[in-house]
Amino acid sequence: MQALLGVIFHSLGGVAAGSFYMPYNKVKGWSWETYWMVGGVMSWLIVPPIAACLTVPGFLDIIAASSSTILGVTFLMGLLWGVGGLSYGLGVRYLGMSLGNSVVLGFCAAFGAIVPSIYYNFNPEEGKTSFTEMISSTGGQVVLLGVLVCLIGIAVCGKAGMLKEGELSEEEKKKSVAEFNLVKGLIVAVLSGILSSFFSFGIEAGKPLADAAVAAGYDHLFANNVTFVVILWGGLATNFVWTSYLSLKNKAYKDFTNKETPISKNLLFSALAGIIWFLQFFFYGMGESKLGNGASSWILHMSTIILTANFWGIYRKEWHGVAKKTKFTITAGIIVILLSVVLVGIGNSL
């Protein structure tokens, strides 16, 4: 039953993560940096403390009593993840919900499964599997096979994107993805996929915060909400600095007073996107409390996001008008990535 609850919570988090960008598509007349800033402030600054206050009322005391090392490392992981989150938004902006999420999350799943083992090779820790141990065990070899299959799936998805770019006119591409740009999108998607995996490391680094919440008598189900506050502070720092820079450079701050745009609706949809994005962390934390912060949790989360995002991609007709070969190619790429997710999960259970 505990495992089933973990799967349900992770699935809910994945659906939220795969859906959060949809409200942004309703924003009219605003620059990307404007609506991304509004959503980010909501998801990283406003909502996390509210969620923590409702579920772990003493979260500020726990954070204040924690060591500067734990807070610093957790914040740093959030800072690096923030770069991944920032480039994630750009990846979806340039590639669309379907292709963007498949490439970003494929890389994210692969690196999230393999990078921790490399870290533990240089910094051994009891109970943690190093890369050397991984390649010498059957389970580890299956995980590495899953990573290889994942990279193949990403390459297939990239090929589908190239076919789409060659088949459709600029006008047709922009009907579903307003700023479609394959080269820019793939570059930022790769960067995002690698750095987004640091969220998982942030949870690991901030585990003492969650443990302190449980020790203080709070429900284990919500203990990670304390850790999320610190991780998301890091994400906020990265994103707020960059979007502020762009806003000043492009004078996008004028969007907030531009009466030619639906300001109230834009604020509402941007805030809604931010709230939905935070829900992925909220439910991920609940799922992690049932399944642990191993690769199985991470992979389950990633696979649900990929499926959800591709559902929205179909809904938005992002592959409308392309040849059957192209549709077959993107479908094959997604199936291969999901197969890799299954392999990594199996490997980690061995």
Order of alpha helices (4+ residues) and beta strands (2+ residues): alpha-alpha-alpha-alpha-alpha-alpha-alpha-alpha-alpha-alpha-alpha-alpha-alpha-alpha-alpha-alpha
